[in-house]
Amino acid sequence: MKVFGVLSLILVMAACVTVGSRVDPSLTDQLTVGTSTRADAIALFGKPGTVTDSTSGSVLIWHYTHATAFGGAKASMVVLTFNQEGILTDKTQSKTETH
């Protein structure tokens, strides 16, 4: 029974949840509104986690979240908006970390 208790404790301590792929929001500095293309963004960040296409253009989103059983969490997100021609029209990014 002690072994089961120890194994349970180890599993709880190691428990974590990860969603998405790591993304470095600071890389958005390498993209220029009005000049950079959708292809430039994908070359820089890889395949986006979410793509929304509309008649006015598209929005590409890269997101990453990692949370531990002890309440610590890291999250980052990059949201890029492109016009119909695939030219970057807006960019936002965020990065948070809690302990």
C-alpha positions as CSV (number, residue, x, y, z in Angstrom):
1,M,0.0,0.0,0.0
2,K,2.9,2.3,0.7
3,V,4.2,1.8,-2.8
4,F,0.8,2.8,-4.3
5,G,0.8,6.0,-2.1
6,V,4.3,6.9,-3.2
7,L,3.5,6.3,-6.9
8,S,0.3,8.4,-6.6
9,L,2.2,11.2,-5.0
10,I,4.8,11.1,-7.8
11,L,2.1,11.2,-10.5
12,V,0.4,14.2,-8.9
13,M,3.7,16.0,-8.6
14,A,4.6,15.4,-12.2
15,A,1.1,16.3,-13.5
16,C,1.1,19.0,-16.1
17,V,-0.9,20.0,-19.1
18,T,0.4,21.5,-22.4
19,V,-1.6,22.9,-25.2
20,G,-0.2,24.1,-28.5
21,S,3.4,24.4,-29.6
22,R,6.0,26.8,-28.1
23,V,5.9,30.2,-29.7
24,D,8.2,33.2,-29.1
25,P,6.1,36.3,-29.3
26,S,9.2,38.5,-29.6
27,L,9.7,37.2,-33.1
28,T,6.8,39.4,-34.3
29,D,9.4,42.2,-34.3
30,Q,10.7,40.6,-37.5
31,L,7.4,41.1,-39.3
32,T,6.4,44.5,-40.7
33,V,2.8,45.6,-41.1
34,G,2.1,46.5,-44.8
35,T,5.1,44.5,-46.0
36,S,5.3,41.0,-44.5
37,T,3.3,38.2,-46.0
38,R,1.3,35.3,-44.7
39,A,4.1,33.1,-46.1
40,D,6.7,35.1,-44.1
41,A,4.7,34.5,-40.9
42,I,4.4,30.7,-41.5
43,A,8.1,30.5,-42.3
44,L,8.9,32.3,-39.0
45,F,6.4,30.6,-36.6
46,G,5.5,27.3,-38.4
47,K,2.0,26.1,-38.9
48,P,-0.6,28.2,-36.9
49,G,-2.8,26.5,-34.4
50,T,-5.9,28.4,-35.7
51,V,-6.7,29.9,-39.1
52,T,-9.8,32.0,-39.7
53,D,-10.4,33.0,-43.3
54,S,-13.0,35.6,-44.3
55,T,-13.9,37.8,-47.3
56,S,-11.7,40.6,-45.9
57,G,-8.6,38.4,-45.3
58,S,-7.4,36.0,-42.6
59,V,-6.3,35.7,-39.0
60,L,-3.6,33.3,-38.0
61,I,-3.1,32.4,-34.3
62,W,-0.2,30.6,-32.6
63,H,-0.8,29.7,-28.9
64,Y,1.0,27.8,-26.2
65,T,-0.1,27.0,-22.7
66,H,1.7,24.9,-20.1
67,A,0.2,24.4,-16.6
68,T,1.5,22.4,-13.7
69,A,-0.4,20.7,-10.8
70,F,1.0,23.3,-8.4
71,G,-0.6,26.3,-10.1
72,G,2.3,27.5,-12.2
73,A,1.5,28.4,-15.8
74,K,3.1,29.8,-18.9
75,A,1.2,31.1,-21.9
76,S,2.1,32.8,-25.1
77,M,0.1,33.9,-28.1
78,V,0.7,35.6,-31.4
79,V,-2.2,36.8,-33.5
80,L,-1.6,38.1,-37.0
81,T,-4.2,39.6,-39.4
82,F,-3.7,39.6,-43.2
83,N,-5.7,41.3,-46.0
84,Q,-7.0,39.5,-49.0
85,E,-3.6,39.8,-50.7
86,G,-1.9,38.1,-47.8
87,I,-0.2,41.2,-46.5
88,L,0.1,41.7,-42.8
89,T,-2.3,44.4,-41.5
90,D,-2.1,43.9,-37.7
91,K,-0.1,42.0,-35.2
92,T,-0.5,41.4,-31.5
93,Q,1.4,39.2,-29.1
94,S,1.4,38.3,-25.4
95,K,3.4,36.2,-22.9
96,T,2.6,35.5,-19.3
97,E,4.0,33.4,-16.5
98,T,2.7,32.6,-13.1
99,H,4.3,30.7,-10.3
